[in-house]
């Protein structure tokens, strides 16, 4: 019997840099609707759920046809919000966590994460990355880098450029940009949120390091698809251009 995979899209209203971000219009639609529509096109997914603690987001999502799950306002991360919803999903064995500010998330990538989890029962967590372009500045701390082993599992994630290139050109390093999309077994997700943040996570402010610090293998799927997050009002125009909407 195939695993039942749910996509959960955590969304909160009170963003420090961009209050009300999930409801901001992009090409005439709320940002959260773009994310939900693209996630809904992914194959091999049983359900797509918007997880929020805000009635404004919930009502908007209901209006465009989404399934909505209300959550506690006390969560400090989208992962905590996903875990609350996952705990209530009786027939779900795997969860894909899609950030609510990623209007360009690739449906094929979501399906690929789901297939990877289904086909490898011992794999607890999976994420994605894409290669940096030759003109991109890898030193930017908001662009998270990841290095992987020969099996494609993460060795480390950092806001600093990794690997450090001692000799030769930076192009030879093959820098990979981490994409903030995750897949987990439900069992692992519920365990993950029970662990306290470790030293590396606190240093880098990267939640995925909690998994590595606790000895969990994270498979990294390298993709050509690039997803642009909307972190500030200035990013709206970029997203609209890439989506071909105004």
N, C-alpha and C positions, 0 to 999 in steps of 0.2 A: 504494500500500500504506500503510495508516494507521500512524502512529507507535506504537511499543510503549512504553507509559507504565507505570513502576513507582512505587508508593508505598513509600517507605522511612521507617520509624519508628525513629529513634535513641533508645535507652534506656540509661541508666546507673544503677547502684545507688548510687554514692557521692555523692549530692547533699549539699551543705554544710548547707542549711537543712532538708532532709527526706530523710535517709538511707533507702534502700529504697523510695523513692517509687513506682516503677513497679509494685511488688507490693502496695502498700497497698490494702486492700479498700474499694471504693466500691459500696454496695448489694449486697454479697456477691460481687463480682467484683474481681479485681486491676485497678488503674487502667489498665495497659497493654492489658488485654483490651477495655475500653470503647473505647479509641482504635482498636484493630485492627478491632473489629466495625463501627464507623462508617466507617472507611476502606474496609472490604471491601464496603460498600453503594454506594460511588461507581461511577458508570457510566463506561465508556471506559478502565478501568484493567486492565492485564494481570496484575499481581501486587501483593501487599501483603506487605512483608518487615519483620520486626522485626530491627533491627541493634543488637547489644549485645556487650559484652566480659565479661559476667557470666553464669556458668552457672546461677545461681538464676533470673535473668530468662529465660534461654534455655529451661530446663526447664519453667517455668510456661507460656511461650508455646507450646512444643510440645504441652503438655497440652490447651490450648484450640484447637489446630489450626492455629496460625500457621506460616508459613515463617519460619525464623530464619537469620540470617547472623552468625557470630561475627566480631568485629573486634578490632583492636589496643586495648590499654588505654591507649595513649599519646595518644589524640586529645584535643584541648582543646575541641572543639566538636562538636555534632551534625552540622554540615555536613561536617566532616572524616570523621566516621563514615559518613555517607551516601556520600561520594565513594569510600571504600574499597570499599563494597558495589557501587556503580554500576560501578566499574572492572572488576568480575568478571562483570557482566551483559552477555553478548555480543549479545543481540538487543534490547536496550533503547536507545531513542533519547532518551527524556525521563524525568525523575525529579521526583516530588512529595515534598517533605520535610515530613512531618507530625510535629510535636513529640509526644513520648511522654507528655506531661502534659496533653494537651488532650482530656478525655473527651467534650467537647461539640462537637468538630470536625464541621462540616457536610458530609455526604457529597456534597450537591449542589455545594458550593463546590469540593471536590476535583475533581469532574467538570468544573466550569467552568474551573478552571485548566488541566486537561488539554486541553480543547477549544480554549482560547485558544492554547496552545502549538502544537497540531496545525494550527490554521488560519492561523498566522502564522509561516512558516518563518524569517523574519529576527529573530524575537523570541527572546532568549536566556534571559530571566528574568521571572517574574511572581510577584506576591504579592497580598495582600488587605488591605482596611481597612473599617471601619464608622464611621458617624457617632457622635460622642459625644452622650449624652443631655443635655438641658438642665440637669439637676441634677448632672452628673458634674464632678469636679474635674480639669480639664485640666492643672493644674500638677503632678500626681503624676508623678515621674520614671519610675516603673515602667510607666506608660501611655505608650507611644511614639507620637508624632505624626508624620504624614506630610503633605506638601503635594504636589500634583500639577499638571501643566500641562494645557492644554486637550485634549490627546490622551489624558489619563489616565495619563501616565508620571510617575514620582516625580521631584520636584525636590530634595527633601531629607527626611531622617528625623531626628527629634530627641526628646530627653527633655524639652526645654523646650517650652512652648506656641508653636506656629508655625501660621499667621503671627502676628506681634505685632500687636495691635490698638491703633493709635495713637489713633484717634478712634472714637466709637460704642461699641456693646455687643459683648461677646465672642461673642454668639449669631450676629452677622453674619459671623464668621470661618469658620463651617462646619468646625470641627475634625474631623479624621479620625484615628481610632485604628488604628495598624498592627496587623495580626494576624500572628503568627509562623508563617505557612505559606508555603512557597516552591515554585515550579516552575521547572525549568531544562531546557535541553537537556543531555544527558549531556556533550557536548563542553565546554560552558561550565562546568559544575560541576567537571570535572576541571581546567580552567584556573583557576577561582576559588580553589581551595585551594592553588594554587601561588603566588599573589600574597601578598606580605607585607602585614599590616595597615598602613593609612596613617594620617596624622595625624588625620583626622576620625573614623575608626573608633576610634582609641585615646582620643580625647577623649570621645566619646559612649558608648563601649563598645557599639556597634551594628555587627554584622558586615556588614549589608547595605550600609553606606556604603563598604565596600571595592569593591563593584561600581560605585557611582557615581564613586568616585575614579579608577577605571580606565576611565571613559567608557562603561560599559554602561547601556543603557536598561532600566529596570525598569517593566513595566506593573503598575498597581495596580487591581485589581478591587474596586469598592465593593459591599459586600454588606450586607443587613439582618441576616444571621445573626451572632450574637455568641457567640464561643467563650471560655469561662472556663478559664484555666490553673490547675492545682493546684501552687502554688509552695511552700506550707507546710501543716502539718497543719490549720491553721485554715481552709484553703480547701476541705477535704473536705466539710464540712457544706453549704457553698454549692453545690458541684457535685452533691451528692446531692439537694438541694432542686430544682435546675434539671432534673436527670434524672428526678425523680419517684421516687427509690429511697431506701431506708433500710437 
